[in-house]
Amino acid sequence: MSDFTTAPALPRARTLVHPGPVGPIRIEHRHANQARHFRLGMAPGKTMEDAIIQPLLALGVQSASMTLLGGKLERLLYCVAPPDPTGERVANYTRPIDAGAATLIFGNATFGRSARGEPVVHCHATFVCADGQVRGGHVVVDRSVVAGAPLPVLVTTLDGIELRITQDEETHMPLMRPFAAAPMWEETSRAI
Amino acid sequence: MGRVAYARVAPNEDLVLSIEKLCVAEGFRHAFVRGALGSLVDACFLAPDGGTRQVRGPAVEIVSLAGEVRTQTDGSLRAAITGIVADTEGHVHGGPFVAGANPVCVTFEVTLEEWLPAAA
């Protein structure tokens, strides 16, 4: 006889139907045998985008996953993702909402490349808005500016993995995906 | 420090179970979540009274995630994941995520760091 346990009923998870064809791979993954940790101070006066991208490029980092610790921002803009009224997508980002001079509580960010090969940062965070309300969402990193003191970031590099944004057919959204990284140096000739 | 894995999880896969499946696929027996962001259809947290609390989307944005995966005595893998989400108005909610009740909306990006215990 089977064993049964009593447990409270869970809210039924909803399965959404996206507008495009369903991709066959549901968990797309790669691993790096070696990774490095860096502590980065995001420079005051710079946009969050520049304050992350410039030092990472200088360190030769190609892709990374980051934890943003607490700190002050001169200005923070963010988006939330309600249902898309056009039906083109299941949900889509709103126009940027201005949180004013905000205090970052915690955030996560991914450093990769756009479809054109330009460095990009994708960041979600929770923060205290200038009016004292605690909010969260997708941070508009090219329009949010670091204040007063360097904002600490723990960087975990993903050496050998290239993160690149591609247009996703299933969701109709540009999404970050992992690829095998091209070697940074190519051997073109060999001296004997 | 062990290996580091990055995954992009597709719509309708469960947040907690996909982290466990990623460990199975990569051969990680123990791991910590190093970074994660993405969105859920609805979020479901364990409440202090033992019940559950649901945050309705879509989409509910994942804005903070912490957790680990441990191998159990029977050999199975179990992820314990807590975090904070933002609803469609930006209001935040948090707690332990209930396995099987947190389907991904558009995408879920997660980085795991393999943990190699000294005396495993």
Chai-1 contact restraints between the chains, C-beta under 6 A:
chainA,res_idxA,chainB,res_idxB,connection_type,confidence,min_distance_angstrom,max_distance_angstrom,comment,restraint_id
A,P8,B,G51,contact,1.0,0.0,6.0,A-B,restraint_1
A,L10,B,T52,contact,1.0,0.0,6.0,A-B,restraint_2
A,L10,B,A101,contact,1.0,0.0,6.0,A-B,restraint_3
A,P11,B,C44,contact,1.0,0.0,6.0,A-B,restraint_4
A,P11,B,Q54,contact,1.0,0.0,6.0,A-B,restraint_5
A,A13,B,A101,contact,1.0,0.0,6.0,A-B,restraint_6
A,A13,B,P103,contact,1.0,0.0,6.0,A-B,restraint_7
A,R14,B,V41,contact,1.0,0.0,6.0,A-B,restraint_8
A,T15,B,N12,contact,1.0,0.0,6.0,A-B,restraint_9
A,L16,B,V41,contact,1.0,0.0,6.0,A-B,restraint_10
A,H18,B,P11,contact,1.0,0.0,6.0,A-B,restraint_11
A,G23,B,A10,contact,1.0,0.0,6.0,A-B,restraint_12
A,R26,B,A10,contact,1.0,0.0,6.0,A-B,restraint_13
A,R26,B,E13,contact,1.0,0.0,6.0,A-B,restraint_14
A,I27,B,A7,contact,1.0,0.0,6.0,A-B,restraint_15
A,I27,B,V9,contact,1.0,0.0,6.0,A-B,restraint_16
A,I27,B,S18,contact,1.0,0.0,6.0,A-B,restraint_17
A,I27,B,K21,contact,1.0,0.0,6.0,A-B,restraint_18
A,I27,B,L22,contact,1.0,0.0,6.0,A-B,restraint_19
A,E28,B,R8,contact,1.0,0.0,6.0,A-B,restraint_20
A,H29,B,A5,contact,1.0,0.0,6.0,A-B,restraint_21
A,H29,B,A7,contact,1.0,0.0,6.0,A-B,restraint_22
A,H29,B,L22,contact,1.0,0.0,6.0,A-B,restraint_23
A,H31,B,R3,contact,1.0,0.0,6.0,A-B,restraint_24
A,H31,B,A5,contact,1.0,0.0,6.0,A-B,restraint_25
A,H31,B,E26,contact,1.0,0.0,6.0,A-B,restraint_26
A,A32,B,V4,contact,1.0,0.0,6.0,A-B,restraint_27
A,N33,B,R3,contact,1.0,0.0,6.0,A-B,restraint_28
A,A35,B,V4,contact,1.0,0.0,6.0,A-B,restraint_29
A,S65,B,R34,contact,1.0,0.0,6.0,A-B,restraint_30
A,S65,B,G35,contact,1.0,0.0,6.0,A-B,restraint_31
A,S65,B,T111,contact,1.0,0.0,6.0,A-B,restraint_32
A,T67,B,G35,contact,1.0,0.0,6.0,A-B,restraint_33
A,V80,B,T88,contact,1.0,0.0,6.0,A-B,restraint_34
A,V80,B,G90,contact,1.0,0.0,6.0,A-B,restraint_35
A,A81,B,S39,contact,1.0,0.0,6.0,A-B,restraint_36
A,A81,B,A59,contact,1.0,0.0,6.0,A-B,restraint_37
A,A81,B,E61,contact,1.0,0.0,6.0,A-B,restraint_38
A,P82,B,T88,contact,1.0,0.0,6.0,A-B,restraint_39
A,P83,B,P58,contact,1.0,0.0,6.0,A-B,restraint_40
A,V90,B,P58,contact,1.0,0.0,6.0,A-B,restraint_41
A,A91,B,P58,contact,1.0,0.0,6.0,A-B,restraint_42
A,A91,B,A59,contact,1.0,0.0,6.0,A-B,restraint_43
A,A91,B,C105,contact,1.0,0.0,6.0,A-B,restraint_44
A,F106,B,S64,contact,1.0,0.0,6.0,A-B,restraint_45
A,N108,B,G35,contact,1.0,0.0,6.0,A-B,restraint_46
A,N108,B,A36,contact,1.0,0.0,6.0,A-B,restraint_47
A,N108,B,L37,contact,1.0,0.0,6.0,A-B,restraint_48
A,T110,B,E109,contact,1.0,0.0,6.0,A-B,restraint_49
A,H124,B,L37,contact,1.0,0.0,6.0,A-B,restraint_50
A,H124,B,E61,contact,1.0,0.0,6.0,A-B,restraint_51
A,H124,B,V63,contact,1.0,0.0,6.0,A-B,restraint_52
A,A125,B,V63,contact,1.0,0.0,6.0,A-B,restraint_53
A,T126,B,V63,contact,1.0,0.0,6.0,A-B,restraint_54
A,T126,B,S64,contact,1.0,0.0,6.0,A-B,restraint_55
A,T126,B,I84,contact,1.0,0.0,6.0,A-B,restraint_56
A,T126,B,V92,contact,1.0,0.0,6.0,A-B,restraint_57
A,V134,B,V92,contact,1.0,0.0,6.0,A-B,restraint_58
A,R135,B,G90,contact,1.0,0.0,6.0,A-B,restraint_59
A,G136,B,V63,contact,1.0,0.0,6.0,A-B,restraint_60
A,G136,B,A86,contact,1.0,0.0,6.0,A-B,restraint_61
A,G136,B,V92,contact,1.0,0.0,6.0,A-B,restraint_62
A,G137,B,E61,contact,1.0,0.0,6.0,A-B,restraint_63
A,G137,B,A86,contact,1.0,0.0,6.0,A-B,restraint_64
A,G137,B,G90,contact,1.0,0.0,6.0,A-B,restraint_65
A,T156,B,R34,contact,1.0,0.0,6.0,A-B,restraint_66
A,L158,B,Y6,contact,1.0,0.0,6.0,A-B,restraint_67
A,I161,B,Y6,contact,1.0,0.0,6.0,A-B,restraint_68
A,T171,B,V106,contact,1.0,0.0,6.0,A-B,restraint_69
A,M173,B,V106,contact,1.0,0.0,6.0,A-B,restraint_70
A,L175,B,T107,contact,1.0,0.0,6.0,A-B,restraint_71
A,M176,B,E109,contact,1.0,0.0,6.0,A-B,restraint_72
A,R177,B,R8,contact,1.0,0.0,6.0,A-B,restraint_73
A,P178,B,Y6,contact,1.0,0.0,6.0,A-B,restraint_74
